[in-house]
Amino acid sequence: MRKRRSLSEFKAGLLAGDRVILAQAITLVESELVEDQALAAELIQEILPNTGNSFRIGITGVPGVGKSSFIEVFGIRQLGAGKKVAVLAVDPSSSLSKGSILGDKTRMERLALDKRAFIRPSPSRNTLGGVAGKTREAILLCEAAGFDLILVETVGVGQSETAVKSMVDFFLLLLLAGAGDELQGIKKGIVEMADCFLIHKADGTNLDLAAQARLSYQNAVHLLPPSDKGWAPKLLLGSSQTGLGMQELEGVLVSYREQMIRSGFWDANRGFQRLTWLEDQLQEVLGYAFLSHSEVKKSLEEGKPKVQSGLLSPNLLAQQVVDLFLAKK
């Protein structure tokens, strides 16, 4: 059995940019073992001074829009510009087996082979927004390891993407031409969160269709309420086959970052995200403590069959076990 690394070993390896130790550190923060959680919390605290310098970009879109191919081409361009790129790609988890497809690394083979890139597929575990529960920690670990650009690819199955918005600086929504009505039935909340829309696969015989779709999408985008940060969402055409739109998107990212830093929104948003993280963490810690409480566990085991059979109200059982948990010893 391999000896577990110490806090100092993890920290030194991360700051040296060791990708193997980075992968092990993310595994550590994802672990549900109590001893691993304690070490992970210490590690995150230790590396905090070495975090916060990356550009965090969330990328979503309906299945089939080509998120992985887009990320690979865009990521390789960024490597060519001298940046280190980390991709946190979250795959759907099976609600039955809790397993994960984890196919992104094979779909981004060229990017994965470059030592200046790091790709980490993680199961979503049914977390809100399809983002793995420890993605925030993974972002910080990647930043400590020296990555300049962090791309968070979400599941993109129409769930609320509020979770990813609460941990990135820029939100990119990939669209398809000819995939139905305007904005393809994507939830209004997701559309309103987007900082940029990119109509993907705008190449070959689909190029004219994409250009027409751009006009339709432009009308829809104009109906969105104004952003509280003073940024008007951009609408681009893009292709991973021809490279169309990649340079234009890079320009949008530069403009966005400069404008947000200049207005003070960048730092304010990061601060707000930390508080959101705190709220999520409190719920997670309390939930774990609650479900680990011996009397609560016993009461739930006895009460669930009654709820299932309709003899006991879920509301009443919930109140009873909460009272048990909160009762003074």
C-alpha positions as CSV (number, residue, x, y, z in Angstrom):
1,M,0.0,0.0,0.0
2,R,1.4,3.4,-1.0
3,K,2.2,5.8,1.8
4,R,0.1,8.9,1.7
5,R,1.9,12.1,1.0
6,S,2.4,14.7,3.7
7,L,1.1,18.2,3.7
8,S,4.5,19.6,2.9
9,E,5.0,17.1,0.0
10,F,1.7,18.0,-1.5
11,K,2.4,21.7,-1.3
12,A,6.0,21.5,-2.6
13,G,4.8,19.3,-5.5
14,L,2.0,21.7,-6.4
15,L,4.1,24.8,-6.4
16,A,6.7,23.0,-8.6
17,G,3.9,22.3,-11.1
18,D,4.1,18.5,-10.8
19,R,1.1,17.2,-12.7
20,V,1.1,13.8,-10.9
21,I,1.0,15.4,-7.5
22,L,-1.7,17.8,-8.8
23,A,-3.8,14.8,-9.8
24,Q,-3.2,13.2,-6.4
25,A,-4.2,16.4,-4.6
26,I,-7.5,16.6,-6.5
27,T,-8.2,13.0,-5.6
28,L,-7.4,13.9,-2.0
29,V,-10.0,16.7,-1.9
30,E,-12.6,14.5,-3.7
31,S,-12.1,11.8,-1.1
32,E,-14.9,11.1,1.4
33,L,-12.5,9.7,4.0
34,V,-12.4,11.8,7.2
35,E,-8.6,11.7,7.4
36,D,-8.3,12.8,3.8
37,Q,-10.8,15.6,4.3
38,A,-8.8,17.0,7.2
39,L,-5.6,16.9,5.1
40,A,-7.3,18.4,2.1
41,A,-8.7,21.3,4.2
42,E,-5.1,22.0,5.5
43,L,-3.7,21.8,2.0
44,I,-6.2,24.3,0.5
45,Q,-5.5,26.7,3.3
46,E,-1.7,26.4,2.8
47,I,-1.9,27.1,-1.0
48,L,-4.3,30.1,-0.8
49,P,-1.5,32.7,-1.2
50,N,-0.5,31.0,-4.4
51,T,-4.0,31.1,-6.0
52,G,-6.3,33.5,-7.8
53,N,-4.1,34.4,-10.7
54,S,-5.8,32.4,-13.4
55,F,-8.6,33.2,-15.8
56,R,-11.5,30.9,-15.0
57,I,-13.8,30.1,-17.9
58,G,-17.0,28.0,-17.7
59,I,-18.1,26.4,-20.9
60,T,-21.5,24.8,-21.4
61,G,-23.8,23.8,-24.2
62,V,-26.3,21.1,-25.2
63,P,-24.9,17.6,-25.8
64,G,-23.5,17.3,-29.4
65,V,-22.5,21.0,-29.6
66,G,-18.8,20.0,-29.6
67,K,-17.6,21.2,-26.3
68,S,-14.6,18.8,-26.1
69,S,-13.4,19.5,-29.7
70,F,-13.8,23.2,-29.1
71,I,-11.8,23.1,-25.8
72,E,-9.0,21.1,-27.4
73,V,-8.6,23.5,-30.3
74,F,-8.9,26.6,-28.1
75,G,-6.6,25.1,-25.5
76,I,-3.9,24.3,-28.0
77,R,-4.0,27.9,-29.2
78,Q,-3.5,29.1,-25.7
79,L,-0.5,26.8,-25.2
80,G,0.9,28.3,-28.4
81,A,0.5,31.7,-26.8
82,G,2.6,30.6,-23.8
83,K,-0.1,29.8,-21.4
84,K,-0.6,26.7,-19.2
85,V,-4.1,25.3,-19.6
86,A,-6.1,23.2,-17.1
87,V,-9.4,21.6,-18.1
88,L,-11.8,20.4,-15.4
89,A,-14.2,18.3,-17.5
90,V,-17.2,17.0,-15.6
91,D,-19.0,14.0,-17.1
92,P,-22.6,12.8,-16.3
93,S,-22.8,10.3,-13.4
94,S,-25.1,7.4,-13.5
95,S,-27.8,7.8,-10.9
96,L,-27.8,4.0,-10.4
97,S,-24.1,3.1,-10.3
98,K,-22.7,6.6,-9.4
99,G,-20.1,5.9,-12.0
100,S,-18.9,8.3,-14.8
101,I,-18.2,8.0,-18.5
102,L,-15.0,10.0,-18.1
103,G,-14.4,10.1,-21.8
104,D,-13.2,13.7,-22.2
105,K,-9.5,12.8,-21.8
106,T,-9.6,10.5,-24.8
107,R,-11.6,13.0,-26.8
108,M,-8.9,15.7,-26.1
109,E,-6.0,13.4,-26.9
110,R,-3.8,16.1,-28.5
111,L,-4.2,18.5,-25.6
112,A,-3.7,15.8,-23.0
113,L,-0.3,14.8,-24.5
114,D,1.1,18.3,-23.9
115,K,2.9,18.7,-20.6
116,R,1.8,22.3,-20.3
117,A,-1.8,21.1,-20.2
118,F,-3.7,19.2,-17.5
119,I,-7.1,17.5,-18.0
120,R,-9.1,16.2,-15.1
121,P,-12.4,14.4,-15.8
122,S,-14.5,14.2,-12.6
123,P,-17.9,12.6,-12.0
124,S,-20.7,15.1,-11.4
125,R,-22.2,13.0,-8.6
126,N,-25.6,14.6,-9.3
127,T,-24.3,18.0,-8.0
128,L,-26.4,21.0,-8.9
129,G,-25.4,22.3,-12.3
130,G,-23.4,19.2,-13.2
131,V,-20.3,20.4,-11.6
132,A,-18.4,18.1,-9.3
133,G,-18.7,19.0,-5.7
134,K,-15.0,19.8,-5.3
135,T,-14.5,21.7,-8.5
136,R,-13.7,24.9,-6.5
137,E,-10.9,23.2,-4.7
138,A,-9.6,21.7,-7.9
139,I,-9.5,25.2,-9.5
140,L,-7.3,26.5,-6.6
141,L,-5.0,23.4,-6.8
142,C,-4.5,24.1,-10.5
143,E,-3.8,27.7,-9.9
144,A,-1.2,26.8,-7.2
145,A,0.4,24.5,-9.8
146,G,0.9,27.5,-12.1
147,F,-2.0,27.1,-14.6
148,D,-3.0,30.5,-16.2
149,L,-6.2,29.4,-17.9
150,I,-8.7,27.1,-16.3
151,L,-11.6,25.8,-18.4
152,V,-14.5,24.2,-16.6
153,E,-16.6,22.1,-18.9
154,T,-20.1,21.4,-17.5
155,V,-22.4,18.5,-18.3
156,G,-24.7,20.6,-20.4
157,V,-27.9,18.7,-20.1
158,G,-30.2,21.6,-19.4
159,Q,-29.7,21.6,-15.6
160,S,-29.3,24.9,-13.7
161,E,-25.7,26.1,-14.4
162,T,-25.8,28.5,-11.4
163,A,-23.1,26.3,-9.7
164,V,-20.5,26.9,-12.5
165,K,-21.3,30.6,-12.6
166,S,-20.5,30.8,-9.0
167,M,-16.9,29.7,-9.5
168,V,-15.7,31.2,-12.9
169,D,-14.9,34.6,-14.2
170,F,-16.4,34.2,-17.7
171,F,-19.3,32.0,-18.9
172,L,-19.3,30.8,-22.5
173,L,-22.4,29.2,-24.0
174,L,-21.9,27.1,-27.2
175,L,-24.8,26.9,-29.6
176,L,-25.7,25.0,-32.8
177,A,-27.3,26.3,-35.9
178,G,-30.5,24.7,-37.1
179,A,-31.1,22.9,-33.7
180,G,-34.6,24.2,-33.2
181,D,-36.1,27.4,-32.0
182,E,-34.0,30.4,-30.8
183,L,-31.6,29.5,-28.1
184,Q,-32.8,25.9,-28.5
185,G,-35.0,25.8,-25.5
186,I,-32.0,26.3,-23.1
187,K,-33.3,27.6,-19.8
188,K,-33.6,31.3,-19.6
189,G,-31.4,31.5,-16.5
190,I,-28.5,29.9,-18.4
191,V,-28.9,32.2,-21.3
192,E,-28.9,35.3,-19.0
193,M,-25.7,34.1,-17.3
194,A,-23.7,33.9,-20.5
195,D,-21.0,36.5,-21.2
196,C,-20.5,35.2,-24.8
197,F,-22.5,33.0,-27.2
198,L,-20.6,31.0,-29.8
199,I,-22.4,29.3,-32.6
200,H,-20.2,26.3,-33.1
201,K,-19.6,24.0,-36.1
202,A,-19.9,27.0,-38.4
203,D,-18.1,25.4,-41.3
204,G,-18.6,23.7,-44.7
205,T,-22.2,23.6,-45.8
206,N,-23.3,24.6,-42.3
207,L,-21.6,28.0,-42.5
208,D,-24.5,29.8,-44.2
209,L,-26.9,28.3,-41.8
210,A,-24.8,29.4,-38.9
211,A,-24.7,33.0,-40.3
212,Q,-28.5,33.0,-40.5
213,A,-28.8,31.6,-37.0
214,R,-26.5,34.4,-35.8
215,L,-29.1,37.0,-36.9
216,S,-31.9,35.1,-35.1
217,Y,-29.8,34.7,-32.0
218,Q,-28.8,38.3,-32.1
219,N,-32.5,39.3,-31.8
220,A,-33.0,37.0,-28.9
221,V,-29.8,38.3,-27.1
222,H,-31.0,41.9,-27.4
223,L,-34.1,41.0,-25.4
224,L,-32.0,39.9,-22.4
225,P,-32.0,42.2,-19.4
226,P,-28.9,44.4,-19.0
227,S,-26.1,42.9,-17.0
228,D,-25.3,44.3,-13.6
229,K,-21.6,44.4,-14.5
230,G,-22.1,46.6,-17.6
231,W,-21.0,43.9,-20.1
232,A,-23.0,43.3,-23.3
233,P,-22.9,39.6,-24.2
234,K,-21.0,38.9,-27.5
235,L,-22.3,36.6,-30.2
236,L,-19.7,34.8,-32.4
237,L,-19.4,32.2,-35.1
238,G,-16.9,29.5,-34.4
239,S,-15.5,26.2,-35.8
240,S,-13.0,23.7,-34.3
241,Q,-12.4,22.4,-37.9
242,T,-11.3,25.7,-39.5
243,G,-10.4,27.8,-36.4
244,L,-13.1,30.4,-37.3
245,G,-13.9,32.6,-34.3
246,M,-11.0,31.6,-32.1
247,Q,-9.0,34.8,-32.5
248,E,-12.2,36.8,-32.1
249,L,-13.0,35.0,-28.9
250,E,-9.5,35.7,-27.6
251,G,-10.1,39.3,-28.2
252,V,-13.4,39.2,-26.3
253,L,-11.7,37.5,-23.4
254,V,-9.0,40.2,-23.2
255,S,-11.6,43.0,-23.4
256,Y,-13.8,41.4,-20.8
257,R,-11.0,40.9,-18.3
258,E,-9.7,44.5,-18.8
259,Q,-13.2,46.0,-18.4
260,M,-14.1,43.9,-15.3
261,I,-10.8,44.7,-13.6
262,R,-11.1,48.4,-14.4
263,S,-14.7,48.5,-13.0
264,G,-13.8,46.6,-9.9
265,F,-16.2,43.8,-10.7
266,W,-13.5,41.2,-11.1
267,D,-12.4,41.3,-7.4
268,A,-15.9,41.9,-6.1
269,N,-17.1,38.8,-8.0
270,R,-14.3,36.7,-6.7
271,G,-15.1,37.8,-3.2
272,F,-18.8,37.0,-3.6
273,Q,-17.9,33.6,-5.0
274,R,-15.9,32.8,-1.9
275,L,-18.9,33.6,0.3
276,T,-21.1,31.4,-1.9
277,W,-18.5,28.6,-1.5
278,L,-18.7,29.1,2.3
279,E,-22.5,28.7,2.2
280,D,-22.2,25.5,0.1
281,Q,-19.5,24.2,2.5
282,L,-21.7,24.8,5.5
283,Q,-24.5,22.9,4.0
284,E,-22.1,20.0,3.1
285,V,-20.5,19.9,6.5
286,L,-23.8,20.1,8.3
287,G,-25.4,17.5,6.1
288,Y,-22.5,15.1,6.7
289,A,-22.7,15.6,10.5
290,F,-26.5,15.2,10.4
291,L,-26.5,12.0,8.5
292,S,-23.7,10.6,10.6
293,H,-25.5,11.2,13.9
294,S,-26.3,7.8,15.4
295,E,-29.8,8.7,16.7
296,V,-30.7,10.4,13.4
297,K,-29.6,7.3,11.5
298,K,-31.6,5.0,13.7
299,S,-34.7,7.2,13.5
300,L,-34.5,7.4,9.7
301,E,-34.0,3.7,9.4
302,E,-37.1,3.1,11.4
303,G,-39.2,5.9,9.8
304,K,-38.4,5.4,6.1
305,P,-40.5,2.3,5.7
306,K,-43.5,4.1,7.2
307,V,-43.0,7.0,4.9
308,Q,-42.6,4.7,1.9
309,S,-45.9,2.9,2.8
310,G,-47.7,6.2,3.4
311,L,-48.2,5.7,7.1
312,L,-45.9,8.6,8.1
313,S,-45.7,12.1,6.6
314,P,-42.2,13.0,5.3
315,N,-42.6,16.4,6.9
316,L,-43.2,14.9,10.3
317,L,-40.2,12.5,10.1
318,A,-38.0,15.3,8.9
319,Q,-38.9,17.5,11.8
320,Q,-38.5,14.6,14.3
321,V,-34.9,13.8,13.1
322,V,-33.9,17.4,13.0
323,D,-35.2,17.8,16.6
324,L,-33.1,14.8,17.6
325,F,-30.0,16.3,16.0
326,L,-30.5,19.7,17.6
327,A,-31.4,18.3,21.1
328,K,-28.9,19.2,23.8
329,K,-27.0,16.3,25.3
